Amino acid sequence: MTAPSVRFTDERLANGLRLIISEDHLAPVVAVCIWYNVGSKHEVPGKTGFAHLFEHVMFQGSGHVGKAEHMALVQAAGGTLNGTTFFDRTNYFETVPSHQLELALWLEADRMATLLDALNQENLDNQRDVVKNEKRSSYDNRPYGTWFHKLGEHLFPPDHPYHHPTIGSMEDLDAASLEDVAAFFRTYYAPNNAVLSIVGDVEPAQARAWVERYFGQIPANPAIPPLGDVSLPPVLGAESREVVEDRVPLARLFFGFRAPMLGDPRFDALEVAAQILAGGKGSRLYRRLVRGEQIAQDVAFFSLGLVGGASLLAGQATARPGADLAALERGFEEELERLAREPVTADELSRARALIETYELEALQRVDERADRLSMFATLLDDPDMINRQLDRYLAVTAADIQAAAAEVLRPDNRVVLTYLPLTETATGTTDEETAA
């Protein structure tokens, strides 16, 4: 079974804004999703965290919209909304009743055109404090909260833009001036650096007229700086390890690997491999470490597709109390190495395909997910039609493809291992309290 074809139009306004419209009258709702081709990889040393900071600032008002009014207007119209930031992009999205589409488009256009009219020192200081509190609560003071940042530091060299976390550093956030932030907006928040997708109960001609009316007069920025060379060797060249003693309840292992970029068939094979390794209770890691040897509380293995030189594969296993941590690491790594040593079985491959197919088909039922994927594939791969081919790519992955990709990527000289230990745990695996007793 393959996914139903997502029909869409793909065009550009005179100012460079890429407009994608996909008509679907099944339900009286419409999703609006705008992706800006700017993320933390576009930041420069000393000015990290700007992309994420702007995600917050974008909800603080614009030339014709008051502070926090964007959110209030969408919610009052019966809609939902949010925004996210990552290495490669920043996106904003609304899902509204179809008769409120014009409102959503006007709101997005107003902040693209006139956000700086409302940006002042008070708003900047307020949102800077919000981001700093988010960093404390979500990363610095959360058990295991620093794992992803540490993986990035090990997997990507200091001069690579994936080395620093998207949320930035406290020092850079403190140092950000009003002019620094305004310059970042003027550089990257331009129509020729954005993809706008409209999906759902929409009349395309009317939607185009509204987009032209509200976005068409926003000037392009012809001087968006090129990213520069972000290419990387395919493997690290040596294993990298770090032990982190922290306020965590149980020991946990994290594994990271540098992987091929999004869109590479080898990355597809590794995504299927992740299902075989950790996709539910029938997966290899769960059967061996959780149910069989009973040395893990939980296991996971997943991929993050990126386009700035490499993607990232990551896995984790939380040790059961009293479990031999060395045995847990050995068992996890042996299962990764087995993928490269021998083909997966036909049953395993069928199960992985079924899990992926179920997830993909369910996701594509939602207008917001289709809008997000159309914008994603257009922004990152310049290929929005990938939305219609991605499932078939997964289903075409063979056992030989998985074995070859695993041999290239899941190898010791391309591996990062982070070991999180409770603060009271000693090298022998006993606690200070147990030793005293």
VODOTI-979018 format. One line per 10 residues: number of its first residue (from 0); their letters; for each residue y, x, z of C-alpha. Coordinates in steps of 0.25 Angstrom, whole numbers, plus 5000, padded with zeros to 4 digits. Layout:
! VODOTI-979018
NUM	a	Y:X:Z | ...
//
This chain:
! VODOTI-979018
0	mtapsvrftd	5000:5000:5000 | 5014:5005:4997 | 5027:5001:5002 | 5035:4990:4994 | 5046:4996:4985 | 5060:4997:4991 | 5069:4993:4979 | 5083:4999:4980 | 5095:5003:4973 | 5101:5017:4974
10	erlanglrli	5116:5020:4970 | 5128:5027:4974 | 5142:5023:4976 | 5154:5031:4969 | 5156:5038:4982 | 5142:5043:4983 | 5136:5033:4993 | 5121:5030:4990 | 5118:5016:4991 | 5104:5010:4991
20	isedhlapvv	5101:4995:4991 | 5087:4989:4994 | 5087:4974:4993 | 5077:4966:5001 | 5079:4951:5005 | 5067:4949:5014 | 5076:4948:5026 | 5091:4946:5028 | 5094:4960:5033 | 5099:4972:5027
30	avciwynvgs	5099:4987:5031 | 5110:4997:5028 | 5107:5011:5030 | 5116:5023:5027 | 5111:5037:5028 | 5121:5049:5028 | 5116:5062:5023 | 5121:5069:5035 | 5113:5073:5048 | 5112:5084:5058
40	khevpgktgf	5108:5094:5047 | 5122:5093:5041 | 5128:5098:5054 | 5133:5112:5056 | 5131:5121:5068 | 5140:5117:5079 | 5142:5103:5074 | 5128:5097:5076 | 5126:5083:5080 | 5137:5077:5071
50	ahlfehvmfq	5128:5069:5062 | 5122:5062:5075 | 5136:5061:5081 | 5141:5053:5069 | 5130:5043:5070 | 5136:5039:5083 | 5150:5040:5078 | 5147:5031:5066 | 5146:5019:5076 | 5159:5022:5083
60	gsghvgkaeh	5168:5015:5073 | 5175:5017:5059 | 5188:5013:5053 | 5185:4998:5053 | 5174:4997:5064 | 5176:4999:5079 | 5169:5008:5088 | 5154:5003:5089 | 5158:4991:5080 | 5148:4995:5069
70	malvqaaggt	5137:4992:5078 | 5142:4980:5084 | 5145:4974:5070 | 5131:4976:5065 | 5124:4971:5077 | 5133:4959:5077 | 5129:4956:5063 | 5114:4956:5068 | 5112:4970:5063 | 5106:4983:5068
80	lngttffdrt	5111:4997:5066 | 5110:5012:5069 | 5111:5026:5064 | 5103:5039:5065 | 5105:5054:5063 | 5095:5065:5059 | 5095:5078:5053 | 5097:5073:5038 | 5105:5061:5039 | 5113:5050:5047
90	nyfetvpshq	5110:5035:5045 | 5116:5022:5049 | 5110:5009:5047 | 5112:4994:5049 | 5102:4982:5047 | 5110:4969:5046 | 5108:4954:5041 | 5110:4955:5026 | 5123:4947:5027 | 5129:4958:5036
100	lelalwlead	5127:4969:5025 | 5141:4971:5022 | 5145:4973:5037 | 5135:4985:5038 | 5140:4991:5025 | 5154:4990:5029 | 5151:4996:5043 | 5144:5008:5037 | 5155:5010:5026 | 5166:5009:5036
110	rmatlldaln	5160:5020:5045 | 5157:5029:5033 | 5172:5027:5028 | 5180:5027:5041 | 5172:5032:5053 | 5182:5043:5055 | 5193:5032:5057 | 5187:5029:5070 | 5182:5042:5074 | 5190:5048:5086
120	qenldnqrdv	5188:5057:5097 | 5183:5046:5107 | 5172:5041:5098 | 5168:5055:5095 | 5167:5059:5110 | 5160:5046:5113 | 5149:5048:5103 | 5148:5062:5106 | 5145:5058:5120 | 5135:5048:5115
130	vknekrssyd	5127:5058:5107 | 5127:5068:5118 | 5121:5058:5127 | 5111:5055:5116 | 5107:5069:5115 | 5105:5070:5130 | 5097:5057:5132 | 5089:5058:5119 | 5086:5073:5118 | 5091:5082:5130
140	nrpygtwfhk	5087:5073:5141 | 5075:5066:5135 | 5061:5071:5138 | 5056:5079:5125 | 5070:5075:5119 | 5073:5089:5113 | 5060:5091:5105 | 5065:5087:5092 | 5077:5096:5093 | 5069:5108:5097
150	lgehlfppdh	5059:5105:5086 | 5071:5106:5076 | 5076:5119:5083 | 5062:5125:5080 | 5059:5119:5066 | 5073:5122:5060 | 5080:5135:5061 | 5094:5136:5068 | 5102:5136:5055 | 5094:5124:5049
160	pyhhptigsm	5101:5110:5052 | 5088:5104:5057 | 5089:5114:5069 | 5099:5106:5077 | 5096:5092:5082 | 5103:5080:5076 | 5110:5076:5089 | 5117:5090:5089 | 5121:5098:5101 | 5130:5095:5113
170	edldaasled	5139:5106:5110 | 5141:5102:5096 | 5143:5088:5100 | 5154:5092:5110 | 5161:5101:5100 | 5162:5090:5089 | 5176:5087:5086 | 5182:5075:5080 | 5185:5082:5067 | 5171:5088:5067
180	vaaffrtyya	5165:5075:5067 | 5175:5069:5057 | 5172:5080:5047 | 5157:5077:5048 | 5159:5063:5045 | 5168:5066:5033 | 5158:5075:5028 | 5145:5067:5028 | 5148:5053:5030 | 5152:5051:5016
190	pnnavlsivg	5146:5040:5006 | 5141:5051:4997 | 5132:5056:5009 | 5126:5042:5012 | 5115:5033:5008 | 5117:5018:5010 | 5105:5009:5010 | 5105:4994:5010 | 5092:4987:5012 | 5088:4973:5014
200	dvepaqaraw	5094:4959:5011 | 5105:4964:5002 | 5112:4960:4989 | 5113:4973:4982 | 5126:4970:4974 | 5133:4965:4986 | 5128:4977:4994 | 5133:4987:4984 | 5147:4980:4983 | 5148:4981:4998
210	veryfgqipa	5144:4996:4998 | 5154:4999:4987 | 5165:4991:4995 | 5163:4998:5008 | 5157:5012:5005 | 5163:5014:4990 | 5176:5019:4994 | 5172:5029:5005 | 5174:5043:4999 | 5163:5052:4996
220	npaipplgdv	5163:5066:5002 | 5161:5076:4991 | 5160:5088:5000 | 5148:5085:5009 | 5143:5099:5012 | 5129:5103:5007 | 5118:5105:5018 | 5114:5119:5014 | 5101:5125:5014 | 5092:5119:5024
230	slppvlgaes	5078:5124:5018 | 5068:5129:5028 | 5055:5136:5027 | 5043:5126:5027 | 5038:5132:5040 | 5044:5138:5052 | 5036:5151:5051 | 5031:5151:5066 | 5028:5141:5077 | 5039:5138:5086
240	revvedrvpl	5037:5134:5101 | 5045:5129:5112 | 5042:5125:5126 | 5052:5115:5132 | 5051:5112:5147 | 5059:5098:5149 | 5059:5086:5157 | 5047:5079:5150 | 5036:5071:5156 | 5024:5078:5148
250	arlffgfrap	5022:5090:5140 | 5024:5087:5125 | 5022:5095:5113 | 5031:5094:5100 | 5027:5100:5087 | 5037:5102:5075 | 5035:5107:5061 | 5044:5110:5049 | 5040:5100:5037 | 5043:5097:5023
260	mlgdprfdal	5055:5089:5020 | 5056:5074:5019 | 5051:5070:5005 | 5041:5081:5004 | 5027:5076:5001 | 5022:5086:5012 | 5031:5078:5022 | 5024:5065:5018 | 5011:5072:5021 | 5015:5076:5035
270	evaaqilagg	5020:5063:5038 | 5006:5057:5035 | 5000:5069:5043 | 5009:5064:5055 | 5002:5051:5055 | 4989:5057:5055 | 4993:5066:5066 | 5000:5056:5075 | 5001:5043:5069 | 4995:5034:5080
280	kgsrlyrrlv	4983:5034:5089 | 4974:5037:5077 | 4981:5050:5074 | 4975:5064:5075 | 4984:5069:5087 | 4983:5056:5094 | 4968:5055:5093 | 4966:5070:5098 | 4977:5072:5108 | 4980:5059:5114
290	rgeqiaqdva	4967:5051:5113 | 4957:5063:5112 | 4961:5075:5120 | 4971:5066:5128 | 4981:5078:5130 | 4992:5070:5123 | 5000:5058:5127 | 5006:5056:5114 | 5007:5063:5100 | 5016:5062:5088
300	ffslglvgga	5018:5069:5075 | 5029:5065:5065 | 5038:5070:5054 | 5054:5070:5052 | 5057:5071:5037 | 5070:5079:5034 | 5076:5085:5022 | 5083:5097:5027 | 5073:5108:5024 | 5061:5102:5032
310	sllagqatar	5056:5091:5039 | 5050:5090:5053 | 5036:5087:5059 | 5035:5085:5074 | 5024:5081:5083 | 5022:5079:5098 | 5012:5078:5109 | 5014:5074:5123 | 5004:5080:5133 | 4996:5072:5143
320	pgadlaaler	4998:5076:5157 | 4990:5088:5161 | 4986:5090:5146 | 4984:5104:5140 | 4997:5106:5132 | 4991:5117:5124 | 4979:5109:5120 | 4989:5098:5116 | 4996:5107:5107 | 4984:5113:5102
330	gfeeelerla	4978:5099:5098 | 4991:5095:5092 | 4992:5107:5083 | 4977:5107:5079 | 4979:5093:5074 | 4991:5097:5065 | 4983:5109:5060 | 4971:5101:5057 | 4980:5093:5047 | 4982:5106:5039
340	repvtadels	4967:5110:5040 | 4960:5098:5036 | 4963:5085:5028 | 4966:5072:5036 | 4955:5062:5034 | 4956:5050:5025 | 4957:5040:5037 | 4968:5048:5043 | 4976:5048:5030 | 4974:5033:5029
350	raralietye	4978:5030:5043 | 4991:5039:5041 | 4994:5032:5028 | 4992:5018:5034 | 5002:5022:5046 | 5012:5027:5037 | 5011:5015:5027 | 5012:5005:5039 | 5025:5012:5044 | 5031:5013:5030
360	lealqrvder	5029:4999:5026 | 5034:4994:5039 | 5046:5002:5038 | 5050:4998:5024 | 5050:4983:5028 | 5063:4986:5036 | 5076:4986:5028 | 5082:4996:5038 | 5071:5006:5035 | 5072:5004:5020
370	adrlsmfatl	5087:5007:5021 | 5084:5019:5029 | 5074:5025:5020 | 5082:5022:5008 | 5094:5030:5014 | 5085:5041:5019 | 5077:5044:5006 | 5090:5043:4999 | 5098:5052:5008 | 5087:5063:5011
380	lddpdminrq	5079:5063:4998 | 5088:5056:4988 | 5077:5047:4985 | 5078:5033:4991 | 5066:5028:4983 | 5057:5037:4993 | 5057:5024:5001 | 5047:5019:4991 | 5038:5031:4989 | 5037:5037:5003
390	ldrylavtaa	5025:5028:5008 | 5018:5031:4995 | 5020:5046:4998 | 5014:5045:5012 | 5002:5037:5006 | 5000:5048:4996 | 4998:5059:5006 | 4984:5065:5006 | 4976:5072:5016 | 4978:5085:5008
400	diqaaaaevl	4993:5083:5008 | 4993:5082:5023 | 4984:5094:5025 | 4993:5102:5016 | 5006:5098:5022 | 5000:5100:5036 | 4996:5114:5032 | 5010:5117:5028 | 5018:5111:5040 | 5009:5109:5052
410	rpdnrvvlty	5007:5124:5054 | 5009:5133:5066 | 5020:5141:5060 | 5028:5128:5057 | 5026:5122:5071 | 5036:5120:5083 | 5029:5117:5096 | 5038:5111:5107 | 5031:5110:5121 | 5039:5101:5131
420	lpltetatgt	5034:5103:5145 | 5039:5096:5158 | 5048:5104:5166 | 5038:5106:5177 | 5027:5110:5168 | 5022:5125:5169 | 5015:5133:5158 | 5002:5129:5164 | 5004:5114:5162 | 5005:5111:5177
430	tdeetaa	5018:5106:5184 | 5025:5113:5195 | 5022:5101:5204 | 5007:5103:5201 | 5008:5118:5203 | 5014:5115:5217 | 5004:5105:5221
//
